[in-house]
Amino acid sequence: MEGIIFAHPKLLYLLLILPGLIAWYIFRQKDAKPSLQLSTLKGLSKTPVSLRVYLRHLPFALRMAALALIVVVLARPQSFNVTQNIESEGVDIIIALDISSSMLARDFKPDRIEAAKNIGIQFVAGRRSDRIGLVIFAGESFTLCPLTTDYATVINMFKDVKLGLLEDGTAIGVGLATGITRLKDSDAKSKVVILLTDGVNNKGEISPLMAADIAKTFGIRVYPVGVGSIGTAPYPVQTPFGIRYQDVKVEIDEDVLKQIASITGGRYYRATDNEALEKVYQEINQLEKTKIEVIETTRKKEEFAVYAFWALALLGLDFVLRATLLRSIP
C-alpha cells in the first residue's frame, strides 16, 4: 500500500466488522450439532481424513478476504506522484586570488596563501546551483578555472595553487579585470567577484579603480578582502643559515579597496586571521544566496480496479468450491 492514499478513508472503519464476523463464525462452529448421529465411532477411527476436512473453513476465509477488499474499493484507493520543478536564479562568482610572494606571511595559519585556499575551498563546497571560477594574479593574471558548476574541479584547482606560477608583484587592477572578463557575458541575475589581496597595486596597465568602473558597467559587484594582520607580520627570508622570519610591515591599500566596493555596490572586508577570513566568506555567502523556487505537481490515479478484481475472484472461487469440492448436503 506504499504510495497509496484513500479518497474516503473513514470507510476503512468498516473493516472493524471483520473481527466480529470471525468471532461469530468460530462460536457457531463450536455450537454446531452433527447432522448424523452414531452410537460409536470405533469403526471409523482408522478412516483417513479427507482433503475436504482441511479445507472446510476456506470458503469463509475467502468471503472475509473479499469483504475486506470490497471495503478498500469503497474507500477509493489512489496512487499519487509528486514531481518537483526547481527554478533557480544562480549566482556567478569569480574568486580572484592574490598569489604574490607576500602571501607567504605567517600571520595566518599556516600562512596567508594556504589559509586563503582552505577557506576558499570550504566556500565552494557550500554553494549550490551557482557557477564558480578561479582567477589568480600577482604581477600578471591568469584564469585558472572558468565558470563552472563542477565544484570538484574548482576545489582541485584551488589545491594546485602555489606561489611562483606568475611573475611576482601585485596587479590588483589586472586581476580584477580578468575576473570581469569571465563574467561580462554572463546572463546570471547576480555576478560577483571576490577579490583577495594583501598588498598595494604596483603593477599592471589597468588601475584598480578603472577595473571597478568596468565592473559597474557590466553590473558586477566586487567584494574586496584585505588579507593581513594589523601592524607587522612574520615573513620568511632566506639567509645563509636557512629560512628566518622577520617582522614586515603589513601594507594594504584599504582606501582603494573600499572605493572598488563602493563603485560596484559590493562591500569591503578586512581579514586579520583565519577565523576572520572564514567569517568574511560566510557573510558573502549570506549576501549572495541563490534564489530557488520549487513548484510541486501532484498527480492522482484511481487504483480500486485491482482490488475489485481480486474481490470478485475470491467470491468466484468461494462459489466454485461450495458448488463442487466443498459442497454440503443438508
N, C-alpha and C positions, 0 to 999 in steps of 0.2 A: 504493500500500500504506500510505499515511499513515493513522494511527489504527487499524492492524491489528496484532494480536498472534496468536501461534500457541499452541495447546494442547499440541502436541508439536513444538517447534521443532527437536529433534535429527533428526527425519526429513528435514529440509531438506538434510542432508548427502548424501542420495540424489541430489541434483542434480549432485554431482560425477561421477556416471556419464556424464552427457551429453557432456562433452569427450572421453571415451574412445570412446563410440559414434560421435561425429562423426569422430574420427581414424581409426577402423576403416573407416568408410564411404568416406572420402577414399582411404585405402590400397587398398581393394577396387576403387575406380573406376580407379585407376592400373594395377592388376594385371589388369583385366578383359580378356578375349580376345574379339575380334569373333565374332559368330555367323555372319557371312557374309564370306568372303574373296574379293577380286577381284584380278586381276593388275594392273590400273591404275585410277586414279580420274579420268583425263583427261576422260572423257565426263560425269563428274558435277561437274566443277569449277564450272560455272555454275548448278548446281541451287540454287534459293533454300532458305534454312534455314527449316524449318517451326517453328511455334509449339511443337510437342512437344519440340524440342531445347532451347528456353529453359526449358521447364517440367519437364524430366526429373528435376530434383532436388527439385521441390516436394513430392512425397509424403513423402520422407524428412524434409524440414523440418517438414511438418505433424505427422508422428509424433513428432519430437523436442519440438515445442511442446506436443503433447498429453501426452507423458510428463512434461514439466516441470509442467504443470497438475495432473496426477494426483498428483505428489509434494506439491504445495501442498495439494491436497484432503486427503491423508493426514495432513498436519501440522495440519489443522483451523484455518483462519484464523478469527479472531473480531474483531469491532469492539467497541470499548468506549466508553462515555460516562461521564465523571466529572462529577457535579454537586456543588456546594458549597452547604450551608445554613449561613449565618452568623448566629449568635445573639450579640447584643452587649448588654452591660449599660452603657448610655450614662451619661455624667455631664452633669448640667445645671449650667451655670456662668453666673453673673451677674457681670460686671465693673462695679463701682461706682467711677466715676472723679471725683475732685475737680477741679472747674474754677473754683475760686475764683481771685481775682486774684494771690494769692501763687504760683500755679503758673507765673508768668512769670519767676521767679527763674532766673538763668543758671548755677547750679551744675551743671546738666545741659546737654548739647549737643543742639539749640541752646538749649532751655530745658526746664523740667520738663514742661510740658504736651505739647510736641512729642515729647519722649523717651518719655513715657508712651503716647502714641498710637502711635508707630512700633513700640515693643517689644510693645505690646498687639496690634497687627496681626500681628506675627510669631507670637505665641502662638496667635491664632485660626487662622491659616493652617496651623499644625502639628497641629491637633486633627483627629480622625476619629470620626465617628458620635456626636458629642456635640451637644447643643443649647446655644447660647451667646446671651446677651443683654447689652445695654449700658445702664447707668443712669448718668446724670450728676447731680452735686449741687454746690451751692455754699451760698447761704443757703436754698435750697429744692432739691427734687429732681425729676427727670423721667426717664421711661423712654424712651430714645432708640430702642431696638430690643428687642422682646420675645424670648423664647427661640425660636431657630430653628436649623436645620441649613444654612441658606443663608448660608454663610460670606462670600460676596461682598457680601451686603447688610450684614453686620456690619462688614466691613472698610470699606465705603463710608461707613457711619455714623461709624466711628472717624475717617475722614479729614475729615468735616464738623464734628467737634467743635471749638469755639473758645470763648474766654472771652467773657463778656458775654451768653451765652444765658439765664442765670438771674441772679436777684438775688445780689449778692455776699455773702460770708460763708462759714462752714464749718459746715454742719449734718450732722455725721457720722452722728448717730442717725437723722435723716430719710432720708439717702441709703441707709443700711443697711436701714432699714425698707422702703423702696421695692423694694430687691433681694429682700428676704424675701417681699414680696407677690407678686413674679413667680415665686417658687419654691415657695410653700407648698402649692399644689395639684399639684405635680409628682409623678409616680409613679416617677421615676428612682431607681435604687439609691443614687446619690450626688448630693447637692445642695450646691453650693458658691457662696460669694460671695467674690470677690477685691476687697478694699476698699483703694483707693489714695488716700491723703490726705497733705497736707504741713503740716497745722496742728492747731489745738486746736478742739474743738467750742465754738462760740459762738453758734449759732442753732438754731432748731427746737424743737418741743414734745416731741419724743421724745429722750430721752437715749441715748447710745451703749450704755450697759450695759443699759438697758431693751430696746433693739433686740436686743442679744445674747441676752437671756433668751428673747425671742420666737423668735429663730433656733434656739435649743436646743430649744424646744418642737416645732418642725417638723423637727427632725433636719437642720438646715442648718449646715455647717461654714463658718466665716469665716476667711479668710486676710488679716489687715490688713497693709498695706505702708506704712511710713513713708517718704515720699519727700523727701529733702533731705540736704544735707551736714551735717557736724558743725561747730558754731560759727556762722559767718555765711555769707551767700550774696549775690552781686551782684543787685540788684533795679532794674529800670528806673523812673526817676522823671522825670516831665515837668517841665521848667524853662523859663523864658523863652528859654534858649539851646538848646532842644531836649531830647532824651532823654539823661539822665545816669544812670550806675549807681552806686548806693550800697550799701554792705555792710549788710545787715539780718540781725538775729539769727534763726537758724532755731529755731522753736518747734514741736515735735511732741509731742503728749500720748501718749508711749510707754506710760505706765502704763495708760492707758485702753485703748489698742490691744492691749496684752498681755493685759489682763483679758478683752477680747472674744474673743481667740483661745482663752484658757483655758476660758471658759464654753462655747464652741461646739465645742471639740475640734479647733480649727484650729491655726495657728502664726503667730507674728508675725515680720515681716521688716523690716529697715531697709536701704533702698537709698540709697547716698550718691552714686552716679553712674550713668551709662548701663550700664556693664558689670555693676554690682551689681544693677541692676533687671532686666537680662536674665537673670542667674543666678537671681534670685528666681522669675521666670516658669518657667525651666527646672526648678527644684526642684518647684514646684507642679505642673508638667506631669507629673513623675515620680510624685508622690504621688497624683495623681488620674487614673490611667490607666484608659482604657476596657477592660473585660474582654470579649474577643471569643473565642467558641468556634466553630470551624469543623468541620462534620460533612460528610465526603465519602461519596458514594454512587456505587459503580461498577456499571454495567450492561453485560453482555456479550451479543453476538448472534452466532450462527453465520453465517459468510459463505462456507462452502465450496460452496454450491449454484451460485453463478455460475461458479466455476472448473470445477466438474464439468460444467456445461452446455457451456462452451467446449471442454473436453477432448473430450467426445462429438461436438461439432460438427466439430472438426478431424479426428477419426478418421473421421467420416462423410464429410467432404469427400475425405479420402485414399482411402477405399474407392471413392467415385464416380469420382474421377479415374483410378484404376488400372483400373477396370472399363470406362471409356469412352475419354476423350481420350488418356490415357497408358497404354492397355492394351498389354502386350507379349506377343508370341507367341514361344514358345521355338523 
